[in-house]
Amino acid sequence: MKNPLYIILIVLALALITYNVTLVNFENPFEGDSIIAIIGIAASLCAVVLLLIFLTSKKIQDKYNNND
């Protein structure tokens, strides 16, 4: 990993997940501001997954380019 930007973005997404979990009302999770927090959690999880896929593809690309 040559660029620490990806790690910073993953940490920020995990921080957003943590913050949004504190906003969810677990008695009524699909009412009011809780639904917005759940959407934020889902979006942050998607961001983390996409960044991890990107990092994995970069590692594969580096190995492929080193073999040539």
N, C-alpha and C positions, 0 to 999 in steps of 0.2 A: 504494500500500500504506500504509494508515494505521496498521496494528498490527504492530509488530516481533515479536510473539509467534510468528507463522507462520515467520518467518526463523529465530528461535531454535530452534523445533521441528525445522525442516529441518536445521539445523546439528547438533543433538543426534542426530538419526537418522543423519546421515552419520558422526558420531563413533562411534555404536554399530556401524555397518557396519565401520568401520576396526578397531575393537576385536575384533569377532567374526572378521574375516578373520585376525587374528593367532592366534586360538584353533583354527583349522581345521588338522588334520593332513592334509596333501595326499597322503600315501602311503595313508592309509585314511580318506577323507573321510566315509564313512557308518558309522563305528563310534565308540562311546564319546561323548566330549564334542564331537566334531566335528559330529555330526548336530545337536546343540543349537545350536552356533554357526551352522550353515547355516540352521536355522530362524530364528535371530535376524537373520541377514542378509536373509532373505526378508521377514520382518516389517518390518524397517526400510525396505527398498525399497518395500514396499506403503505404508508411512506417508509416505514422500517423494512417491510418485506421487499419493496422495490429497491431500496438502497442495498440490501443484502444480496439480491439477485444481481444488481449492477456490479457490486464488488466481486462476486463469484465469476461473473462473465469476464471481468478485467483480468482476474487471475488466470482463467483459462486462455484468454487471448495472449497474455504474456508467456505462458508455457508454450503455446503454439508458435509464437514468433521466435522463441529461443531455439526451437527445433529446426527452424529453416536455416 
